[in-house]
């Protein structure tokens, strides 16, 4: 496993922030903010994309139990369509930070951009979920909460196979949109169909 860092500044209360579902065609974008104890360690904890679904589901209750504080927040497809996905990602992070029972003194943001959160400084860290434990923990919570939500939606809309693709633009997902049309959970400002399928709208 990668050697992830426990903190950016050992003298500050830090919250790691990350989101999941930015590139999806359906479902919300979900963000998490996590404050871990400075001495937190778990051998599996890493960027959610680098570990298996089973490992993510194992880590989630451990993170929730051991964290000093955590928050998870959703931004709906309607909101994404209204304000765009980048702003929606920042909004989800802000909502997750709003939920923290302990106020952080520094935010570690996965990525290269962020809308500042009132009166709390932040550091943007590219690929931060593979560098800092608290961002990795946030990536696990965001991913597992979003996956769980899409799996529930799949029971209502099985033709899109969200249970498997989690709303991402797979060939089968786009084929289902072409055949059955979009749902209220699809992001209408996204390119829902591949270029060769667009003729159906002509």
N, C-alpha and C positions, 0 to 999 in steps of 0.2 A: 504493500500500500504506500501511497505518497506520504511524505512527512508534512502534514498540515500544521500550520502555526496556531497556537492557542490564542494569540492576541496581536493587535497592531500596536497598541500602547498599553503596557501592563498596569498603568496607573489610572486608566479610565474604565468606566462601565461601558462595554461595547455590545452593540447588537449587530448581528450579521443579517443581511436581507437578500432574498433571492425570489425569483418568480418562476412559474411553470406555465406552459401553454401559450407562449407568445406566437409561435408559428402555426397554431392549429386553425382549422376551418370552422370548428364548432366548439361550444362550451366556453366557460369563463376563463379569464387569466387569473391565476391564484398566486398570491405572494405570502411569504412568511417572514417574520422577524424573530430572532432567537438570541437571548442573552444566556451564555453558558458560564458555569463556574470556571475560573481561570485554570483550575487543575483538572478539568473534564478530559477524559480520554476513553475512547472505545476503538478497538482495533479495526472495526469495519467502517467507521465513519469516514466518508469521502464524498466527493461530488456525486449527486444522485445518479448521474448518467454512467458512472464508472462501476456501479454495483448493481446487483440483480434486484428484481422486484421483491423477492423473498427477503433479501437483506434490508431493503428499504422498509418493508413492513415490520421487520424485527426491530429496527432502530427507532421507528417513530415513537412507540410508547416509552422507550428509554430516554429519548430526547425530552419528551413532554414531562416525564417524571423528574429528570435531573436538572432541567433548565431552571435558571433563576426566574426567567419569564419568557413567554413566547406568545405570538399572535399569528393567526392565519386569516387572510381576507380574500374575498372574491370580487371581481369586477365583471359584470354580465356582458354577453354579446351585444346587447343594445347599447350599453355604455361604450363598449369598444368601437362600435360603428359611429357613435356620436363624437367621440373625442380622439380617436385613432389608437392603435395598439401600443405605441410608445408611451403616450400619456396615461393610457389605461394601466400599463405595467407600473408606472410610478405611483398612480393612485392606489393600486392594490398594495404596494409597499407602505404607503402612508397609512392606509387603513390598518395594516398589520401592526405598524409601530404604535398607532393609536391604542391598540389593545394591550400593550405591554404594561404590566402592573408595576414594574420598576422602570424608571425613566433612564434611558441610556445617555451617556455623555458623548458618545461617538457612534456613528452609523457606518458599518462596512457594507458597501453596496456592490453586488456582483454586476459587472459591466463597466461601460465607459462613460455613462451619462446618468444624471439623476436630477429631479426637481428638488431643491433643498427643502428639508422638513424644518418647520419653525423652531428656531433657537437650538437646533442640535447640529453640530458640524458633521460632515460626512467625508468618506474617502471612497472613490470609485476604484474598484480593483478588477481588471480584466481577468476572466477565468478565476475569479475569487473563490468559487465553490470548490476548486481544486487546490486552494492555497491556505484558506483559513477555516478552522473547525466550525466557528459559529455561522459562516456563510454556507458551509456544507450541510450543517444541521438545518438551516432554513431551506435549502434546496430539497432536502428529504421531506420536510413537512409539506412544502408547497406541492411537490410532485405526488405524494401519497394522498393528500386531501383531494387534489384535482382528479387523480385516477379513480379514486373511490366515487366521486361525484359522477364521472362519466360512465362508470360501471352501472350506477343506479339509473342514469338516463337511458342506457342501453336496453334496459328491460321494457321501457316504453317505446323505443325506436330501434328494434333489433336489426332492421335492414341495413343500417349504417355501420354495424359492427364496432361501435364505440368501445365495447368491452375489450376489444383487441387493439384498435388503432388510437384510442383515446382522443379522437377528434383531429388527429394529424392528417395531412393530405396524402394518404396512400392512394394507389391506383383504385383499389376496391371501394374506398370511401367516395372518391370522385365519381366512380361508376354508379354508385347508389344514388348520389345527388342527381346525376344525369337522368336516371331512371325514375326516381321517386320525387325529385324536387327537393329544395331546402326546407328545413324546419325552423321553428322559432329560436332554436339553439344555434343555428348557423350564423356566422358573421357575414352579413350581406355586403360589406365593403371589401371583403377578401375575394380573390379570384378562386371561386369555388370549383370551377371546371378547368381541366387542362386545355391548352389552345385548340387541339383538334376536336374538342367537344363543344366549343363555343357556338358552332353553327346551329345548334338547337335553339339558340336565342335569336337567330337572325329572322 
